[in-house]
């Protein structure tokens, strides 16, 4: 069994969130396990708060809020630097 990188996308279903979901799904690799989480669900919102999510869309990679999501929107370069789309050896 191979290891997987856990990718969580916190989304409210808005057009900007959908663009982020598409970006993550496009650059994800076989080592990425992607989950799209609906911020309209109270349990998901509590989980997002634990990660320090202040706005959506937000991406958490292996339990850490991606740097690009700490006050601005996600971008491909920062998500790739955090490990998204990189196979686990």
N, C-alpha and C positions, 0 to 999 in steps of 0.2 A: 504494500500500500504506500503510495507516494504522499508526501506532505502537500498541503494546499495553503495558499495565502488567502486569508479571509478578507473579502472586500465587502463593506456595507455602505450602501448609498442611501442616505436619508433624503427623502423626497416628499414634496407636497402635491406632486402631480402637475405642477405648472409647466409652461413651455420651457423655461430655463432649466427646471429639474429634469425634464425629458431629454434635453440636449446633453446634460451631464450623464444620464443613464446611457444614452447612445454612445457617448465618448468612452465611458468605462467598459461597456460591452464590446466596443470596437477594439480597444487595446488590451483587453484581458486575454490571458493565455491559458493553456491547459492546467497550469499550476494555480490559477485564480478561481476561487469559489465566490461568485458574486451574488449578493442578496440585495434586493431593492426593498427598502423599508418605508412604509407609509406614515408620515408624521401626523396624520389625522387620527392615528391609533394612540391612545393615551399611554400604553405600555411602551410603544416605540418612542414617543416623545420623552418619556422618563429615561430611557436608555440613551437617547441623544444627549440629554442634559448631563448624564454621567460622563460622556466623552467630551463635553465642553462645546457642543454644537450650539452656535448662536444664531445661525441663519441657514436656510436651505437653498440650493442643494448643498450637501456636505458628504464627504467621503471619508470613511474610516478604514484604514488598512492595518490588519493584524492588531486591532485594538487601539490604534493611535490615530487621532484626527489628523488628516493630511494637512501639511503646512499651508497649502493653498486655500484651505477652508477655514483658516483661523482669522477671518475678517474680510476675505474676498472670495470670489468664486473659484472653483476648481479650474486648473489648466493642465494640459497634457504633460508638459515637461515636468512639473512638480509631482504629478501622480506617478509618472514613470520613475522618477528619482526615488519615490517612496516604495517602489517595488512592483507596481501594477504592470502586468504584461511581461514580467521577467520570470522565466521558468526557474523553479527551485531545483537545484542540482542534487 
